[in-house]
Amino acid sequence: MSRLHDPFRRGQLAIAALFLSLGFQYATWAARIPAVKADLDLSAAEVGVLLMAAGVGAAVSFPAVAWLMRRMGSRRLALLSQLGLALLLLALAAAPNYPVALLVMCVDGVLVGCLNVAMNAQGAALEARHERNTMARLHAVFSAGSLLAALLASGMTAATGSVMAHFGVAVVLLAALGVTARTGLLDEDAPADRPDPAGAEAAAEPPADAPAAAEPEPARRRWTVPSRLTLWMCCAMVFGTVAEGAMNDWSALYLKDVAEASAELAPLGIAVVSGMMVVARLFADGWRSRWGDGRVVLLGSAVAGTGLAVALVSGGVAPALAGFACMGLGIAAVTPCVYAAAARQGSDALTLVAAMGTTGLLAGPPLIGFIAGASNLAWDWQLLAACRGVDTEALANPHVSLESLVA
């Protein structure tokens, strides 16, 4: 059977288009923040609030995303939110003033939350249907989307200073990705591993006097209080994504201001982290099959936190780059594994965990900037190393056994 006719490969390609879209859209507007700052005449503090608006939108989106997932399903929600994110690029480019830009970024955070939940639900459903691991490779495509957006931003900035022209080209590419995704997305989400035992018994043993032709009344799905396992996964996710977002946004500044790297070496921080994450995620599905999700997550968090802590203590450019490499290697497989585990607990658990992940990714970097303004960047990076330590502690907690993360 050719790859084009293989249902798994076709679904994988469609879902990968969603992951590529999200990484591409996120990095596209992030790369032009300096131009937006200049066009709207913003201060550094106003830029920080603008970035925080996306995180706020993601944080408050949880109830709406949970309702939309139950109402629409992951397929429709993914396609609509992907289209909305593409159009928001044009809205940001056309924003006439700061309040409108804040509104656009807040809506962007909401739609990022929607797409993040929906595409991870699709990935988890693909794994469950075909009993094959693919989440890590899908997240590698997200990182590749960010890299592609950075290259396009560099080329468009050299060709024209127009943000609208740049974002127009980006929208065309996102539209093509949307068409690709539409052809192969799954119609059903992955079922939760833990159905209600009472409900199962009722279904298996109907009352003796019940009419044979009576049809059971469909149960109304309601949001329930998160389990302890779900809350621990939220903890692991938010600390992990805060560290990931901060590595992308602040590594160059750390190398320049703290490690005293040259202007030519400073951008290598982002390249090292992103490169290690892409490579590790390409191989991480094999690690998951061999060692299990739980051990991959636990060891990855330990490698990331320990490597960065040693680099901070050692000081200098070379140790910092080595620490960044450990960070990229360690965190690469954490989010795919936790997303897959959350999906197995049901759509509400996945929605909450994904909302925490999106909030950490979008709100973490601005918070790092605010802390740096009050203290210094070296303290921020010690906090990042501590984040990985908290991640390891959360996943080593007896309520989050390794078995709970293993498919």
KAWO-V495456 format. One record per residue. N is the residue number from 1. RES is the residue in three letters. NEAR is the number of other ideal C-beta (glycine too) atoms within 8 Angstrom. D_FIRST is the distance of its C-alpha to the first C-alpha in Angstrom with 2 decimals. Layout:
BEGIN
n->N res->RES near->NEAR d_first->D_FIRST
n->N res->RES near->NEAR d_first->D_FIRST
END
This chain:
BEGIN
n->1 res->MET near->3 d_first->0.00
n->2 res->SER near->5 d_first->3.81
n->3 res->ARG near->5 d_first->6.58
n->4 res->LEU near->6 d_first->8.28
n->5 res->HIS near->6 d_first->6.40
n->6 res->ASP near->9 d_first->6.25
n->7 res->PRO near->6 d_first->9.81
n->8 res->PHE near->10 d_first->11.22
n->9 res->ARG near->9 d_first->10.63
n->10 res->ARG near->12 d_first->11.89
n->11 res->GLY near->15 d_first->14.77
n->12 res->GLN near->12 d_first->15.50
n->13 res->LEU near->10 d_first->15.90
n->14 res->ALA near->15 d_first->18.15
n->15 res->ILE near->16 d_first->20.23
n->16 res->ALA near->11 d_first->20.55
n->17 res->ALA near->12 d_first->22.09
n->18 res->LEU near->17 d_first->24.71
n->19 res->PHE near->15 d_first->25.55
n->20 res->LEU near->14 d_first->25.86
n->21 res->SER near->17 d_first->28.09
n->22 res->LEU near->16 d_first->30.39
n->23 res->GLY near->16 d_first->30.91
n->24 res->PHE near->16 d_first->31.44
n->25 res->GLN near->15 d_first->33.87
n->26 res->TYR near->12 d_first->35.83
n->27 res->ALA near->15 d_first->36.35
n->28 res->THR near->15 d_first->37.15
n->29 res->TRP near->13 d_first->40.23
n->30 res->ALA near->8 d_first->41.19
n->31 res->ALA near->9 d_first->41.36
n->32 res->ARG near->13 d_first->43.84
n->33 res->ILE near->11 d_first->46.13
n->34 res->PRO near->6 d_first->48.85
n->35 res->ALA near->10 d_first->48.80
n->36 res->VAL near->15 d_first->48.94
n->37 res->LYS near->10 d_first->51.79
n->38 res->ALA near->7 d_first->53.68
n->39 res->ASP near->7 d_first->53.12
n->40 res->LEU near->10 d_first->54.39
n->41 res->ASP near->5 d_first->56.98
n->42 res->LEU near->10 d_first->55.88
n->43 res->SER near->5 d_first->57.36
n->44 res->ALA near->6 d_first->55.41
n->45 res->ALA near->6 d_first->56.13
n->46 res->GLU near->9 d_first->54.85
n->47 res->VAL near->11 d_first->51.59
n->48 res->GLY near->11 d_first->51.27
n->49 res->VAL near->10 d_first->51.84
n->50 res->LEU near->14 d_first->49.32
n->51 res->LEU near->13 d_first->46.63
n->52 res->MET near->11 d_first->47.82
n->53 res->ALA near->13 d_first->47.43
n->54 res->ALA near->14 d_first->43.65
n->55 res->GLY near->14 d_first->43.93
n->56 res->VAL near->11 d_first->46.33
n->57 res->GLY near->17 d_first->44.00
n->58 res->ALA near->17 d_first->41.17
n->59 res->ALA near->11 d_first->43.63
n->60 res->VAL near->8 d_first->44.98
n->61 res->SER near->14 d_first->41.64
n->62 res->PHE near->11 d_first->40.73
n->63 res->PRO near->8 d_first->42.33
n->64 res->ALA near->9 d_first->40.89
n->65 res->VAL near->15 d_first->37.35
n->66 res->ALA near->13 d_first->37.54
n->67 res->TRP near->8 d_first->38.75
n->68 res->LEU near->10 d_first->36.18
n->69 res->MET near->17 d_first->33.30
n->70 res->ARG near->7 d_first->34.71
n->71 res->ARG near->6 d_first->35.49
n->72 res->MET near->7 d_first->32.48
n->73 res->GLY near->10 d_first->29.61
n->74 res->SER near->15 d_first->27.71
n->75 res->ARG near->11 d_first->25.55
n->76 res->ARG near->8 d_first->28.60
n->77 res->LEU near->16 d_first->30.71
n->78 res->ALA near->16 d_first->28.27
n->79 res->LEU near->12 d_first->27.98
n->80 res->LEU near->10 d_first->31.75
n->81 res->SER near->13 d_first->32.81
n->82 res->GLN near->16 d_first->30.59
n->83 res->LEU near->9 d_first->32.29
n->84 res->GLY near->10 d_first->35.65
n->85 res->LEU near->16 d_first->35.33
n->86 res->ALA near->14 d_first->34.64
n->87 res->LEU near->9 d_first->37.74
n->88 res->LEU near->12 d_first->39.84
n->89 res->LEU near->15 d_first->39.60
n->90 res->LEU near->11 d_first->41.52
n->91 res->ALA near->9 d_first->43.93
n->92 res->LEU near->14 d_first->44.69
n->93 res->ALA near->10 d_first->45.31
n->94 res->ALA near->7 d_first->47.65
n->95 res->ALA near->11 d_first->49.45
n->96 res->PRO near->4 d_first->53.17
n->97 res->ASN near->7 d_first->54.55
n->98 res->TYR near->9 d_first->53.95
n->99 res->PRO near->6 d_first->53.89
n->100 res->VAL near->9 d_first->51.17
n->101 res->ALA near->13 d_first->49.11
n->102 res->LEU near->11 d_first->49.60
n->103 res->LEU near->9 d_first->48.40
n->104 res->VAL near->12 d_first->45.28
n->105 res->MET near->14 d_first->44.45
n->106 res->CYS near->12 d_first->45.10
n->107 res->VAL near->11 d_first->42.71
n->108 res->ASP near->14 d_first->40.17
n->109 res->GLY near->18 d_first->40.46
n->110 res->VAL near->13 d_first->39.91
n->111 res->LEU near->12 d_first->36.75
n->112 res->VAL near->17 d_first->35.43
n->113 res->GLY near->16 d_first->36.04
n->114 res->CYS near->16 d_first->34.14
n->115 res->LEU near->16 d_first->31.05
n->116 res->ASN near->12 d_first->31.18
n->117 res->VAL near->16 d_first->31.20
n->118 res->ALA near->15 d_first->28.59
n->119 res->MET near->15 d_first->25.95
n->120 res->ASN near->13 d_first->26.51
n->121 res->ALA near->15 d_first->26.30
n->122 res->GLN near->18 d_first->22.90
n->123 res->GLY near->16 d_first->21.80
n->124 res->ALA near->16 d_first->23.35
n->125 res->ALA near->14 d_first->21.74
n->126 res->LEU near->15 d_first->18.23
n->127 res->GLU near->15 d_first->19.21
n->128 res->ALA near->11 d_first->20.77
n->129 res->ARG near->9 d_first->18.02
n->130 res->HIS near->9 d_first->15.25
n->131 res->GLU near->5 d_first->17.92
n->132 res->ARG near->7 d_first->16.89
n->133 res->ASN near->10 d_first->19.45
n->134 res->THR near->12 d_first->19.18
n->135 res->MET near->16 d_first->22.71
n->136 res->ALA near->18 d_first->24.17
n->137 res->ARG near->13 d_first->21.65
n->138 res->LEU near->15 d_first->22.21
n->139 res->HIS near->13 d_first->25.91
n->140 res->ALA near->14 d_first->25.47
n->141 res->VAL near->12 d_first->24.25
n->142 res->PHE near->12 d_first->27.51
n->143 res->SER near->13 d_first->29.49
n->144 res->ALA near->11 d_first->27.74
n->145 res->GLY near->17 d_first->28.72
n->146 res->SER near->14 d_first->32.30
n->147 res->LEU near->11 d_first->32.23
n->148 res->LEU near->12 d_first->30.94
n->149 res->ALA near->16 d_first->33.71
n->150 res->ALA near->10 d_first->36.29
n->151 res->LEU near->8 d_first->35.43
n->152 res->LEU near->13 d_first->35.60
n->153 res->ALA near->13 d_first->38.88
n->154 res->SER near->8 d_first->40.34
n->155 res->GLY near->8 d_first->39.55
n->156 res->MET near->11 d_first->40.76
n->157 res->THR near->11 d_first->43.88
n->158 res->ALA near->5 d_first->44.72
n->159 res->ALA near->5 d_first->44.18
n->160 res->THR near->7 d_first->45.92
n->161 res->GLY near->5 d_first->47.71
n->162 res->SER near->6 d_first->46.62
n->163 res->VAL near->11 d_first->44.72
n->164 res->MET near->9 d_first->43.90
n->165 res->ALA near->9 d_first->42.29
n->166 res->HIS near->16 d_first->40.20
n->167 res->PHE near->15 d_first->39.10
n->168 res->GLY near->9 d_first->38.43
n->169 res->VAL near->10 d_first->35.87
n->170 res->ALA near->15 d_first->34.35
n->171 res->VAL near->12 d_first->34.15
n->172 res->VAL near->8 d_first->32.24
n->173 res->LEU near->10 d_first->29.61
n->174 res->LEU near->15 d_first->29.51
n->175 res->ALA near->9 d_first->29.11
n->176 res->ALA near->8 d_first->26.01
n->177 res->LEU near->14 d_first->24.59
n->178 res->GLY near->14 d_first->25.60
n->179 res->VAL near->8 d_first->23.69
n->180 res->THR near->11 d_first->20.50
n->181 res->ALA near->16 d_first->21.11
n->182 res->ARG near->9 d_first->21.87
n->183 res->THR near->8 d_first->18.47
n->184 res->GLY near->10 d_first->16.61
n->185 res->LEU near->15 d_first->19.43
n->186 res->LEU near->11 d_first->19.66
n->187 res->ASP near->5 d_first->22.38
n->188 res->GLU near->6 d_first->23.64
n->189 res->ASP near->13 d_first->25.10
n->190 res->ALA near->12 d_first->24.93
n->191 res->PRO near->6 d_first->27.71
n->192 res->ALA near->10 d_first->30.59
n->193 res->ASP near->5 d_first->30.82
n->194 res->ARG near->5 d_first->34.44
n->195 res->PRO near->7 d_first->35.30
n->196 res->ASP near->5 d_first->38.96
n->197 res->PRO near->6 d_first->40.25
n->198 res->ALA near->6 d_first->42.97
n->199 res->GLY near->9 d_first->40.59
n->200 res->ALA near->9 d_first->38.38
n->201 res->GLU near->8 d_first->41.49
n->202 res->ALA near->8 d_first->42.67
n->203 res->ALA near->8 d_first->39.41
n->204 res->ALA near->5 d_first->39.44
n->205 res->GLU near->5 d_first->43.16
n->206 res->PRO near->6 d_first->44.33
n->207 res->PRO near->4 d_first->48.10
n->208 res->ALA near->4 d_first->49.46
n->209 res->ASP near->3 d_first->51.35
n->210 res->ALA near->7 d_first->48.48
n->211 res->PRO near->4 d_first->47.81
n->212 res->ALA near->4 d_first->44.80
n->213 res->ALA near->4 d_first->43.58
n->214 res->ALA near->6 d_first->44.21
n->215 res->GLU near->4 d_first->41.31
n->216 res->PRO near->5 d_first->41.34
n->217 res->GLU near->4 d_first->42.40
n->218 res->PRO near->4 d_first->39.63
n->219 res->ALA near->5 d_first->40.44
n->220 res->ARG near->4 d_first->41.11
n->221 res->ARG near->4 d_first->39.32
n->222 res->ARG near->4 d_first->41.85
n->223 res->TRP near->5 d_first->41.85
n->224 res->THR near->5 d_first->43.08
n->225 res->VAL near->3 d_first->44.87
n->226 res->PRO near->9 d_first->42.45
n->227 res->SER near->8 d_first->42.31
n->228 res->ARG near->6 d_first->43.68
n->229 res->LEU near->10 d_first->40.22
n->230 res->THR near->13 d_first->39.14
n->231 res->LEU near->9 d_first->42.32
n->232 res->TRP near->13 d_first->41.76
n->233 res->MET near->14 d_first->38.24
n->234 res->CYS near->12 d_first->39.91
n->235 res->CYS near->11 d_first->42.36
n->236 res->ALA near->16 d_first->39.74
n->237 res->MET near->16 d_first->37.80
n->238 res->VAL near->12 d_first->40.84
n->239 res->PHE near->14 d_first->42.30
n->240 res->GLY near->18 d_first->38.99
n->241 res->THR near->16 d_first->38.40
n->242 res->VAL near->15 d_first->42.08
n->243 res->ALA near->16 d_first->41.71
n->244 res->GLU near->12 d_first->38.48
n->245 res->GLY near->13 d_first->40.04
n->246 res->ALA near->13 d_first->43.29
n->247 res->MET near->16 d_first->41.67
n->248 res->ASN near->12 d_first->40.08
n->249 res->ASP near->9 d_first->43.27
n->250 res->TRP near->14 d_first->46.08
n->251 res->SER near->13 d_first->45.02
n->252 res->ALA near->10 d_first->46.38
n->253 res->LEU near->9 d_first->49.67
n->254 res->TYR near->15 d_first->50.02
n->255 res->LEU near->16 d_first->49.61
n->256 res->LYS near->11 d_first->52.17
n->257 res->ASP near->7 d_first->54.77
n->258 res->VAL near->11 d_first->54.61
n->259 res->ALA near->10 d_first->53.17
n->260 res->GLU near->6 d_first->55.00
n->261 res->ALA near->10 d_first->52.13
n->262 res->SER near->5 d_first->52.56
n->263 res->ALA near->5 d_first->51.15
n->264 res->GLU near->5 d_first->48.60
n->265 res->LEU near->9 d_first->47.34
n->266 res->ALA near->12 d_first->47.33
n->267 res->PRO near->8 d_first->43.95
n->268 res->LEU near->10 d_first->42.30
n->269 res->GLY near->15 d_first->42.37
n->270 res->ILE near->11 d_first->39.72
n->271 res->ALA near->8 d_first->37.62
n->272 res->VAL near->13 d_first->37.85
n->273 res->VAL near->15 d_first->36.99
n->274 res->SER near->13 d_first->34.08
n->275 res->GLY near->9 d_first->32.70
n->276 res->MET near->14 d_first->32.92
n->277 res->MET near->14 d_first->31.32
n->278 res->VAL near->12 d_first->28.25
n->279 res->VAL near->8 d_first->27.83
n->280 res->ALA near->12 d_first->28.55
n->281 res->ARG near->15 d_first->26.15
n->282 res->LEU near->9 d_first->23.26
n->283 res->PHE near->9 d_first->24.08
n->284 res->ALA near->15 d_first->25.47
n->285 res->ASP near->11 d_first->22.41
n->286 res->GLY near->8 d_first->22.52
n->287 res->TRP near->11 d_first->26.24
n->288 res->ARG near->16 d_first->25.75
n->289 res->SER near->6 d_first->23.54
n->290 res->ARG near->6 d_first->26.09
n->291 res->TRP near->6 d_first->29.37
n->292 res->GLY near->10 d_first->28.85
n->293 res->ASP near->12 d_first->29.49
n->294 res->GLY near->14 d_first->33.22
n->295 res->ARG near->9 d_first->33.98
n->296 res->VAL near->14 d_first->31.98
n->297 res->VAL near->15 d_first->33.97
n->298 res->LEU near->12 d_first->37.27
n->299 res->LEU near->9 d_first->37.07
n->300 res->GLY near->14 d_first->35.82
n->301 res->SER near->17 d_first->38.78
n->302 res->ALA near->11 d_first->41.15
n->303 res->VAL near->11 d_first->39.98
n->304 res->ALA near->16 d_first->40.27
n->305 res->GLY near->16 d_first->43.73
n->306 res->THR near->10 d_first->45.18
n->307 res->GLY near->15 d_first->43.99
n->308 res->LEU near->16 d_first->45.39
n->309 res->ALA near->11 d_first->48.62
n->310 res->VAL near->10 d_first->49.28
n->311 res->ALA near->13 d_first->48.69
n->312 res->LEU near->13 d_first->51.17
n->313 res->VAL near->6 d_first->53.77
n->314 res->SER near->7 d_first->53.42
n->315 res->GLY near->7 d_first->53.70
n->316 res->GLY near->7 d_first->52.91
n->317 res->VAL near->10 d_first->50.01
n->318 res->ALA near->6 d_first->48.09
n->319 res->PRO near->11 d_first->48.20
n->320 res->ALA near->17 d_first->47.17
n->321 res->LEU near->12 d_first->44.06
n->322 res->ALA near->10 d_first->43.26
n->323 res->GLY near->14 d_first->43.76
n->324 res->PHE near->16 d_first->41.49
n->325 res->ALA near->12 d_first->38.76
n->326 res->CYS near->14 d_first->39.25
n->327 res->MET near->17 d_first->39.14
n->328 res->GLY near->16 d_first->35.85
n->329 res->LEU near->14 d_first->34.31
n->330 res->GLY near->16 d_first->35.77
n->331 res->ILE near->17 d_first->35.04
n->332 res->ALA near->15 d_first->31.48
n->333 res->ALA near->15 d_first->29.85
n->334 res->VAL near->14 d_first->32.65
n->335 res->THR near->13 d_first->31.77
n->336 res->PRO near->13 d_first->28.03
n->337 res->CYS near->16 d_first->29.06
n->338 res->VAL near->16 d_first->31.96
n->339 res->TYR near->16 d_first->30.01
n->340 res->ALA near->14 d_first->27.45
n->341 res->ALA near->12 d_first->30.44
n->342 res->ALA near->15 d_first->32.26
n->343 res->ALA near->18 d_first->29.40
n->344 res->ARG near->12 d_first->29.51
n->345 res->GLN near->13 d_first->33.19
n->346 res->GLY near->9 d_first->32.55
n->347 res->SER near->12 d_first->32.60
n->348 res->ASP near->10 d_first->36.32
n->349 res->ALA near->15 d_first->35.99
n->350 res->LEU near->17 d_first->33.12
n->351 res->THR near->13 d_first->35.21
n->352 res->LEU near->14 d_first->38.27
n->353 res->VAL near->15 d_first->36.61
n->354 res->ALA near->16 d_first->34.82
n->355 res->ALA near->15 d_first->38.15
n->356 res->MET near->12 d_first->39.87
n->357 res->GLY near->16 d_first->37.26
n->358 res->THR near->15 d_first->37.56
n->359 res->THR near->13 d_first->41.34
n->360 res->GLY near->16 d_first->41.50
n->361 res->LEU near->12 d_first->39.39
n->362 res->LEU near->15 d_first->41.43
n->363 res->ALA near->14 d_first->44.86
n->364 res->GLY near->14 d_first->44.92
n->365 res->PRO near->13 d_first->45.51
n->366 res->PRO near->12 d_first->48.43
n->367 res->LEU near->10 d_first->49.97
n->368 res->ILE near->15 d_first->49.76
n->369 res->GLY near->10 d_first->51.62
n->370 res->PHE near->9 d_first->54.29
n->371 res->ILE near->11 d_first->54.83
n->372 res->ALA near->12 d_first->55.07
n->373 res->GLY near->6 d_first->57.70
n->374 res->ALA near->5 d_first->59.72
n->375 res->SER near->7 d_first->59.40
n->376 res->ASN near->7 d_first->57.38
n->377 res->LEU near->11 d_first->53.79
n->378 res->ALA near->9 d_first->54.19
n->379 res->TRP near->10 d_first->54.77
n->380 res->ASP near->15 d_first->51.58
n->381 res->TRP near->12 d_first->49.50
n->382 res->GLN near->10 d_first->51.22
n->383 res->LEU near->10 d_first->50.20
n->384 res->LEU near->15 d_first->46.55
n->385 res->ALA near->12 d_first->46.77
n->386 res->ALA near->9 d_first->48.36
n->387 res->CYS near->13 d_first->45.48
n->388 res->ARG near->20 d_first->43.11
n->389 res->GLY near->9 d_first->45.67
n->390 res->VAL near->10 d_first->45.78
n->391 res->ASP near->17 d_first->41.99
n->392 res->THR near->12 d_first->42.16
n->393 res->GLU near->8 d_first->45.04
n->394 res->ALA near->12 d_first->43.29
n->395 res->LEU near->14 d_first->40.21
n->396 res->ALA near->7 d_first->42.49
n->397 res->ASN near->8 d_first->44.47
n->398 res->PRO near->4 d_first->44.56
n->399 res->HIS near->7 d_first->43.37
n->400 res->VAL near->13 d_first->40.11
n->401 res->SER near->7 d_first->39.09
n->402 res->LEU near->9 d_first->36.15
n->403 res->GLU near->6 d_first->34.63
n->404 res->SER near->9 d_first->34.72
n->405 res->LEU near->13 d_first->32.22
n->406 res->VAL near->8 d_first->29.82
n->407 res->ALA near->7 d_first->26.79
END
